[in-house]
Every structure is written in structure tokens, then in C-alpha cells.
Amino acid sequence: MSNTSSHPFPIVTRRSLWFAVSIVVMVAGFVKMGINKATTGEALNYGIDFTGGSAYTYKFEKLPGGTDSAQSSAEIRQVLETVKVGSKPIEDAAIQVFADGGVQITTPTGSDKKRQNTAAAEGRAEAEAIEQAMRAKFGSVDLVASDLVGPVIGEHLRTMAVWALFWGCLLITLYIWFRYNIKGIGAGYLFGLSAILAMIHDVFIMLAVYAWTNTEVNTNFVAAVLTVVGYSINDTVIIFDRIRENLGKLDANQRRLFPLVEEALETSLWQVMTRSVVTVVCTLLPLVTLFLFGGVTIRNFAFSLLVGIIAGGYSSIFTATPLFALLYRRHLEKTAPAQPASRARTSRPRAEQPVETPFTV
């Protein structure tokens, strides 16, 4: 007799619902990226790590807004609007205010080729013009650091980030393929493919959230993505390990009956559900603390991890295993032995016969 009734609610059998939720979020993200591309020229809010640009760090004796970083940023931006390098005003500057009196101002070059070519020559003049304007308005202000990221370096970083994800996904797929091959079925690659699709899902969810919140995409984001990929695959592998264990309780003929396999997947998920949920919650607690009380840089990194860990926890439960079920059913259909026509007309399909399951939650 099936154990489905013993589960609080079905997950694998309602995979269409979970897939629909993910698709809606990702499509919304793609739509927003398309709107951003049409209006700003970039799908995402790329930082100077990717677009190229300049970053200037200044030290204030006393911040204009005191302990109110938002007020400080607003007053500094008013000064920047009056600064010109040559005949060109400073536009699209990002301002970060630190509690120790430091302020970082970044001026991305974006896709403007002319501006990219002249950024190095204008960088020092721009830094000094900003320093003089703020000193005239706020008093003692010193330029502490001036960094330039050229467009070539930015493009290189973007390319390296993509390659890092590609090779990471490839190696993970190969490992899972050989580690989780099912004896007699040869469907190990389905585990790997499901895990990779779930990881791609996590990355797309992060991109969608970043598109809608207009959060800056920089090297911290890349580090967060790689961290989330590792976290997500670890959580997924634990579930897959229980699935392999439960499928091992079925003989070769039972593993060709999809209702039995589906029940094994459902049972496996609920057997490790508590562990998965507790792990996600315990991981989120310190991240929430960092996001609420950390500095600007730490807060941005914590935000990336928060989004990614939530997406990874969701995908390991509601995406990876349901995806495996879908792929496994198609695998069984493709590898099913041919039946004589007369037997096919008179025999009741074995998949519809009531069967005993050797699983318990």
C-alpha cells in the first residue's frame, strides 16, 4: 500500500505547481532585465568591477549628516551635482558612507566608449575636483585612495565569472553522475542534470531579485553566487543520497514502475525535510543579523547570500527532486521493453496495479 497519505502534503506529485512558481519569478526577472536594458542600456546594475570606472575614498573629519548615513549621502550628492571635469558633470555616482567617517564615491564609465577611453586621464582630475568641492562645503576632507578599473579588466572579470560557474557546474555534474548511478537503470546522469538545473534556477532567481531591487552587481555578487551554488548542491546531494538509498530497496523490476519510484522520492524528501529546513533557518539567522547591522559592503554581500540561500533551500526540496522525477519518467519511457501487441491489449499495465512500498517516513 502507498505511503503517500502519511506525508503532510505531496511535493513530487505536485511538481507542476512548484515549477510554475519558479517560472513566474524567473520570467518576471527577465522582463525587468529587458526593461532595464531598454531604459538604461544595461540589464543589471553592474558595478565598476564589470563596467569599468573610478572609485574614490575620502576621509571626513565630521560627516555632514552626522550618524545619519542617508542624510550624509544626500548632502554629498548635492555637492557632486555642482562638480564638473572639463565641461562634463559627474553623473550616476554611487555613494557609500562608512561609520568611521569614510566615504566612497564610484563613477562608472558604463558602455560609453569615449568615456572609457578617457577615464584614466580624467580620473585624477575628477578626484581632485570632488575633493576641492567637498572641502569648500564641509571643511576638512582628504582623498585617501583612488582606484581605476578599466573596461578591459571589467570585461575580463565578467568572462572569468561565467567560466567559473561553467566549470564548477560541469565538475559537479560528473561527480554526481558517477556517484549516484542506479544499478540496473544507469540513470546517474539524471541526478547530475537535475542538480545543475536546480543550481541554474538559483542563479536566475538571484538575478531576478537583483534586477527588481536594482542592487549593484559586483565581485561580491559573484562570490555570493559561487557560495550559494556550493550550499545548494550540498543540500541537494543529501536528499539525493537518501533517494539512492530508498531506490536501492527496490528490485530491478520495481525500479521500472514509476508510481513506486515516485513514492520513494516523496518519502526520501520527507525523511530529510526537518534537516533541510533547520539547516536553512540556522544559515539565515546570522545572515539576517549581518544584513541588519553590518556595514554597507557586508550588508550587500549578506543580501546576496540571503536571496541565494532561500532560493537554494527552495530548489533543493521543490525543484531538484521533482525535476529528477520528471526526467526519470521520461527515461523509463525511452528504455521500456517493447511488448507484443496482443499482450499490450489484454494485460493491465503494471504501473496501475496496487503495490507495496518498503518505505517509511
C-alpha positions as CSV (number, residue, x, y, z in Angstrom):
1,M,0.0,0.0,0.0
2,S,1.3,3.5,-0.8
3,N,2.5,5.7,2.0
4,T,1.5,9.0,0.3
5,S,-1.2,9.6,2.9
6,S,1.3,9.7,5.6
7,H,3.0,12.8,4.2
8,P,1.8,16.2,5.3
9,F,1.4,17.3,1.7
10,P,2.6,16.0,-1.7
11,I,5.7,17.5,-3.3
12,V,6.8,15.3,-6.1
13,T,3.3,14.7,-7.4
14,R,2.6,18.4,-7.5
15,R,5.7,19.3,-9.3
16,S,3.8,21.4,-11.9
17,L,2.9,23.8,-9.1
18,W,6.4,24.3,-7.8
19,F,7.8,24.6,-11.4
20,A,5.1,27.3,-12.1
21,V,6.2,29.3,-9.0
22,S,9.8,29.3,-10.2
23,I,9.0,30.1,-13.8
24,V,6.8,33.1,-12.8
25,V,9.7,34.6,-10.7
26,M,12.3,34.0,-13.4
27,V,10.1,35.4,-16.2
28,A,9.4,38.5,-14.1
29,G,13.2,38.9,-13.7
30,F,13.8,38.6,-17.4
31,V,11.1,41.1,-18.1
32,K,12.6,43.6,-15.7
33,M,16.0,43.0,-17.2
34,G,14.6,43.7,-20.6
35,I,13.1,46.9,-19.3
36,N,16.4,47.9,-17.7
37,K,18.2,47.2,-21.0
38,A,15.8,49.4,-22.9
39,T,15.9,52.3,-20.5
40,T,19.5,52.3,-19.1
41,G,21.5,50.2,-21.7
42,E,22.3,47.5,-19.1
43,A,20.1,44.6,-18.0
44,L,21.5,44.8,-14.4
45,N,23.1,47.5,-12.3
46,Y,26.7,46.5,-12.9
47,G,29.3,47.9,-10.6
48,I,32.6,49.3,-11.7
49,D,34.1,45.8,-11.3
50,F,32.3,44.9,-14.5
51,T,31.7,48.2,-16.3
52,G,35.0,49.9,-15.6
53,G,35.1,53.2,-13.7
54,S,36.7,55.0,-10.8
55,A,36.4,54.6,-7.1
56,Y,37.5,57.5,-4.7
57,T,37.7,57.1,-1.0
58,Y,37.6,60.3,1.2
59,K,38.1,60.8,4.9
60,F,35.9,63.4,6.6
61,E,36.7,64.9,9.9
62,K,33.0,65.2,10.5
63,L,30.3,63.6,8.3
64,P,27.8,66.2,7.0
65,G,24.8,64.2,8.2
66,G,26.4,63.0,11.5
67,T,25.3,59.4,12.2
68,D,22.6,59.5,9.5
69,S,24.2,57.9,6.5
70,A,21.3,58.7,4.3
71,Q,21.5,62.4,5.1
72,S,25.2,62.4,4.5
73,S,24.8,60.7,1.1
74,A,22.1,63.3,0.1
75,E,24.3,66.3,1.1
76,I,27.4,64.8,-0.7
77,R,25.3,64.2,-3.8
78,Q,24.2,67.8,-3.9
79,V,27.9,68.8,-3.9
80,L,28.7,66.3,-6.7
81,E,26.0,67.8,-8.9
82,T,28.0,71.0,-9.0
83,V,31.3,69.4,-9.9
84,K,32.5,69.3,-13.5
85,V,35.6,67.8,-15.0
86,G,36.2,69.9,-18.0
87,S,32.7,70.7,-19.3
88,K,31.2,67.3,-18.2
89,P,29.3,67.0,-14.9
90,I,29.7,63.9,-12.7
91,E,26.7,61.7,-13.3
92,D,25.4,58.3,-11.9
93,A,27.8,58.4,-9.0
94,A,27.3,55.8,-6.2
95,I,28.0,57.0,-2.6
96,Q,28.8,54.7,0.3
97,V,29.1,56.3,3.8
98,F,31.0,54.4,6.5
99,A,30.7,54.8,10.2
100,D,34.4,55.8,10.7
101,G,33.9,58.9,8.6
102,G,35.0,57.4,5.3
103,V,33.0,58.0,2.1
104,Q,33.5,56.0,-1.2
105,I,32.3,57.6,-4.4
106,T,32.2,55.5,-7.6
107,T,31.7,56.9,-11.0
108,P,31.1,54.1,-13.6
109,T,32.0,54.6,-17.2
110,G,29.3,52.2,-18.4
111,S,29.0,51.5,-22.1
112,D,30.2,54.9,-23.2
113,K,33.3,54.0,-25.2
114,K,34.6,57.6,-25.4
115,R,34.3,57.9,-21.6
116,Q,36.0,54.5,-21.2
117,N,39.0,55.7,-23.2
118,T,39.4,59.0,-21.3
119,A,38.6,57.6,-17.8
120,A,42.3,57.0,-16.9
121,A,43.3,60.5,-18.0
122,E,40.4,62.2,-16.2
123,G,40.5,60.1,-13.1
124,R,42.9,62.2,-11.1
125,A,41.4,65.5,-12.1
126,E,38.0,64.2,-11.2
127,A,39.2,63.0,-7.7
128,E,40.8,66.4,-7.0
129,A,37.7,68.3,-8.3
130,I,35.5,66.3,-5.9
131,E,37.9,66.8,-3.0
132,Q,38.0,70.6,-3.5
133,A,34.2,70.9,-3.8
134,M,33.6,68.9,-0.7
135,R,36.3,70.7,1.3
136,A,34.8,74.0,0.4
137,K,31.4,72.8,1.6
138,F,32.2,70.6,4.6
139,G,35.7,71.6,5.7
140,S,38.4,69.1,6.3
141,V,38.2,66.3,3.7
142,D,41.1,64.2,2.5
143,L,41.5,61.9,-0.5
144,V,42.6,58.5,0.9
145,A,42.5,56.3,-2.2
146,S,41.8,56.5,-5.9
147,D,41.2,53.3,-7.9
148,L,40.6,52.8,-11.5
149,V,39.1,49.7,-13.1
150,G,39.4,49.8,-16.9
151,P,36.8,48.4,-19.3
152,V,39.1,45.6,-20.3
153,I,39.6,44.5,-16.7
154,G,35.8,44.7,-16.2
155,E,35.1,42.6,-19.2
156,H,37.7,40.1,-18.1
157,L,36.1,39.8,-14.7
158,R,32.7,39.1,-16.2
159,T,34.1,36.4,-18.5
160,M,36.0,34.8,-15.7
161,A,32.9,34.7,-13.5
162,V,30.9,32.9,-16.3
163,W,33.7,30.4,-16.8
164,A,34.0,29.8,-13.0
165,L,30.3,28.9,-12.9
166,F,30.6,26.7,-16.1
167,W,33.5,24.6,-14.8
168,G,32.0,24.3,-11.4
169,C,28.7,23.0,-12.8
170,L,30.5,20.6,-15.1
171,L,32.6,19.1,-12.4
172,I,29.6,18.7,-10.1
173,T,27.6,17.0,-12.8
174,L,30.4,14.5,-13.5
175,Y,30.8,13.7,-9.8
176,I,27.0,13.2,-9.2
177,W,26.8,11.1,-12.4
178,F,29.2,8.5,-11.2
179,R,28.4,8.8,-7.5
180,Y,24.7,8.3,-7.9
181,N,24.4,5.9,-10.8
182,I,21.5,3.5,-10.2
183,K,22.5,-0.1,-10.7
184,G,20.4,-1.7,-13.4
185,I,19.0,1.5,-14.6
186,G,22.0,3.6,-15.5
187,A,20.3,6.9,-14.7
188,G,23.1,8.6,-12.7
189,Y,23.3,11.5,-15.2
190,L,19.7,12.3,-14.3
191,F,20.8,13.2,-10.8
192,G,23.6,15.4,-12.1
193,L,21.3,17.1,-14.7
194,S,18.6,17.7,-12.0
195,A,21.2,19.2,-9.7
196,I,22.6,21.5,-12.4
197,L,19.2,22.7,-13.4
198,A,18.3,23.5,-9.8
199,M,21.6,25.5,-9.5
200,I,20.8,27.4,-12.6
201,H,17.4,28.1,-11.1
202,D,19.1,29.6,-8.0
203,V,21.3,31.8,-10.1
204,F,18.3,33.1,-12.2
205,I,16.3,33.8,-9.0
206,M,19.2,35.8,-7.7
207,L,19.4,37.7,-11.0
208,A,15.7,38.4,-10.9
209,V,15.8,39.8,-7.4
210,Y,18.8,41.9,-8.3
211,A,17.0,43.2,-11.4
212,W,13.9,44.3,-9.4
213,T,15.8,45.8,-6.5
214,N,18.4,47.5,-8.7
215,T,21.1,46.2,-6.4
216,E,24.6,46.6,-7.7
217,V,26.2,43.5,-9.3
218,N,29.9,43.4,-8.4
219,T,32.6,40.9,-7.4
220,N,30.8,40.3,-4.1
221,F,27.8,39.1,-6.1
222,V,30.0,36.6,-7.9
223,A,31.4,35.3,-4.6
224,A,27.9,35.0,-3.2
225,V,26.7,33.1,-6.3
226,L,29.6,30.6,-6.0
227,T,28.9,30.2,-2.3
228,V,25.2,29.6,-2.9
229,V,26.0,27.1,-5.7
230,G,28.1,25.1,-3.2
231,Y,25.4,25.4,-0.5
232,S,22.6,24.4,-2.8
233,I,24.4,21.4,-4.2
234,N,25.3,20.2,-0.7
235,D,21.7,20.3,0.4
236,T,20.6,18.6,-2.9
237,V,23.2,15.8,-2.6
238,I,21.9,14.9,0.9
239,I,18.4,14.4,-0.5
240,F,19.7,12.5,-3.5
241,D,21.7,10.2,-1.2
242,R,18.5,9.3,0.7
243,I,16.8,8.8,-2.7
244,R,19.5,6.4,-3.8
245,E,19.2,4.5,-0.5
246,N,15.5,4.1,-0.9
247,L,15.7,3.2,-4.6
248,G,18.2,0.5,-3.5
249,K,15.4,-1.2,-1.6
250,L,13.5,-1.8,-4.9
251,D,14.5,-4.6,-7.2
252,A,15.2,-4.0,-10.9
253,N,11.5,-4.6,-11.9
254,Q,10.2,-2.3,-9.2
255,R,12.5,0.5,-10.3
256,R,10.7,0.4,-13.6
257,L,7.4,1.1,-12.0
258,F,7.1,4.9,-11.9
259,P,4.5,5.1,-9.1
260,L,6.8,3.1,-6.8
261,V,9.8,5.3,-7.8
262,E,7.7,8.4,-7.2
263,E,6.7,7.2,-3.8
264,A,10.4,6.6,-3.0
265,L,11.2,10.2,-4.0
266,E,8.3,11.6,-1.9
267,T,9.3,9.5,1.1
268,S,13.0,10.5,0.7
269,L,12.1,14.2,0.8
270,W,10.1,13.9,3.9
271,Q,12.7,11.8,5.7
272,V,15.2,14.7,5.4
273,M,12.8,17.6,5.4
274,T,13.5,18.5,9.1
275,R,17.2,18.5,8.5
276,S,16.9,20.7,5.4
277,V,14.6,23.2,6.9
278,V,16.6,23.5,10.1
279,T,19.8,23.9,8.1
280,V,18.4,26.7,6.0
281,V,17.0,28.6,9.1
282,C,20.2,28.3,11.0
283,T,22.1,29.6,8.0
284,L,19.7,32.5,7.5
285,L,19.9,33.8,11.2
286,P,23.5,35.1,11.1
287,L,22.9,36.5,7.5
288,V,19.9,38.4,8.7
289,T,22.0,39.8,11.6
290,L,24.7,40.9,9.1
291,F,22.2,42.4,6.8
292,L,20.5,44.5,9.5
293,F,23.6,45.6,11.5
294,G,26.6,45.2,9.2
295,G,28.3,47.9,7.2
296,V,27.4,48.8,3.6
297,T,29.8,46.3,1.9
298,I,28.9,43.5,4.4
299,R,25.2,44.3,4.0
300,N,25.3,43.9,0.2
301,F,27.1,40.6,0.5
302,A,24.7,39.4,3.1
303,F,21.8,40.4,0.9
304,S,23.2,38.3,-1.9
305,L,23.6,35.3,0.4
306,L,20.1,35.7,1.9
307,V,18.5,35.6,-1.6
308,G,20.6,32.7,-2.7
309,I,20.2,30.6,0.4
310,I,16.4,31.0,0.3
311,A,16.4,30.1,-3.4
312,G,18.8,27.2,-2.8
313,G,16.7,25.8,0.1
314,Y,13.6,26.0,-2.1
315,S,15.2,24.4,-5.1
316,S,16.8,21.5,-3.2
317,I,13.3,20.5,-2.0
318,F,10.8,21.7,-4.6
319,T,12.9,21.8,-7.8
320,A,15.7,19.2,-7.8
321,T,13.8,16.1,-6.8
322,P,10.6,16.9,-8.8
323,L,12.9,17.5,-11.8
324,F,14.5,14.2,-11.2
325,A,11.1,12.6,-11.2
326,L,10.2,14.2,-14.5
327,L,13.4,13.1,-16.1
328,Y,13.3,9.6,-14.7
329,R,9.8,9.0,-16.0
330,R,10.9,10.0,-19.5
331,H,14.0,7.8,-19.1
332,L,11.7,4.8,-18.2
333,E,9.5,5.6,-21.3
334,K,12.5,5.6,-23.6
335,T,14.1,2.4,-22.2
336,A,10.8,0.5,-21.7
337,P,11.0,-3.0,-23.4
338,A,8.6,-3.5,-26.3
339,Q,5.5,-5.6,-25.6
340,P,3.7,-7.9,-28.1
341,A,0.6,-6.2,-29.4
342,S,-1.7,-8.9,-28.2
343,R,-0.3,-8.7,-24.6
344,A,-0.5,-4.9,-24.6
345,R,-4.2,-5.1,-25.4
346,T,-5.1,-7.7,-22.8
347,S,-2.7,-7.0,-19.9
348,R,-3.3,-4.5,-17.3
349,P,-0.3,-2.1,-17.1
350,R,1.8,-3.0,-14.1
351,A,2.1,0.7,-13.1
352,E,-1.6,0.7,-12.3
353,Q,-1.6,-2.3,-10.1
354,P,-1.6,-1.8,-6.3
355,V,1.9,-2.3,-4.9
356,E,3.5,-2.5,-1.5
357,T,6.1,0.1,-0.8
358,P,9.1,-0.7,1.5
359,F,9.4,2.9,2.7
360,T,8.6,4.6,6.0
361,V,8.9,8.2,7.0
